[in-house]
Amino acid sequence: MTQLQIDKVKKILIEWNPLGNRAKEISDLNNYETEAIDILFFFDKIVL
């Protein structure tokens, strides 16, 4: 996984904002970076 891939998934998550207003309450959200990495890691496992 590359930083470019992470950034693309982060962009989607930021636009979608699945946490809604609660996103402001999470101090370590980091613009969904951890979630983007988790998603890409999962896809790597199922695709390969």
Sine and cosine of phi, psi and omega as CSV:
sin_phi,cos_phi,sin_psi,cos_psi,sin_omega,cos_omega
0.00,0.00,0.63,-0.78,-0.04,-1.00
-0.93,-0.36,0.27,-0.96,0.05,-1.00
-0.89,0.45,-0.55,0.83,0.03,-1.00
-0.89,0.46,-0.69,0.73,0.04,-1.00
-0.89,0.45,-0.70,0.71,0.02,-1.00
-0.86,0.51,-0.72,0.70,-0.01,-1.00
-0.89,0.46,-0.61,0.79,0.02,-1.00
-0.91,0.41,-0.68,0.73,0.02,-1.00
-0.93,0.36,-0.63,0.78,0.07,-1.00
-0.85,0.53,-0.68,0.73,-0.01,-1.00
-0.86,0.51,-0.69,0.72,0.02,-1.00
-0.89,0.46,-0.72,0.69,-0.02,-1.00
-0.91,0.42,-0.63,0.77,0.02,-1.00
-0.90,0.44,-0.68,0.73,0.02,-1.00
-0.92,0.39,-0.67,0.74,-0.01,-1.00
-0.95,0.32,-0.65,0.76,-0.01,-1.00
0.74,0.67,0.92,0.40,-0.06,-1.00
-0.87,0.49,-0.35,0.94,0.03,-1.00
-1.00,0.09,-0.22,0.98,0.00,-1.00
0.86,0.50,-0.67,-0.75,-0.03,-1.00
-0.90,0.43,-0.38,0.92,0.01,-1.00
-0.92,0.38,-0.31,0.95,0.01,-1.00
-0.84,0.54,-0.54,0.84,0.00,-1.00
-0.93,0.37,-0.39,0.92,-0.05,-1.00
-0.99,0.11,-0.20,0.98,-0.08,-1.00
-0.98,-0.18,0.95,-0.32,-0.14,-0.99
-0.94,0.34,-0.47,0.88,-0.05,-1.00
-0.95,-0.31,0.50,0.87,-0.02,-1.00
-0.91,0.42,-0.62,0.78,0.08,-1.00
0.83,0.56,0.69,0.72,0.03,-1.00
0.81,0.59,0.63,0.77,0.07,-1.00
0.90,0.43,0.38,0.93,-0.03,-1.00
-0.90,0.44,-0.72,0.70,0.00,-1.00
-0.87,0.49,-0.67,0.74,0.00,-1.00
-0.91,0.41,-0.63,0.78,0.04,-1.00
-0.89,0.46,-0.68,0.73,0.03,-1.00
-0.90,0.44,-0.68,0.73,0.03,-1.00
-0.87,0.50,-0.69,0.72,0.00,-1.00
-0.89,0.46,-0.73,0.68,0.00,-1.00
-0.91,0.42,-0.62,0.79,0.04,-1.00
-0.88,0.47,-0.69,0.73,0.01,-1.00
-0.89,0.46,-0.70,0.71,0.01,-1.00
-0.90,0.44,-0.61,0.79,0.06,-1.00
-0.85,0.52,-0.63,0.78,-0.04,-1.00
-0.95,0.31,-0.62,0.78,-0.05,-1.00
-1.00,0.10,-0.46,0.89,-0.03,-1.00
-0.99,0.16,-0.62,0.79,-0.03,-1.00
-1.00,0.02,0.00,0.00,0.00,0.00
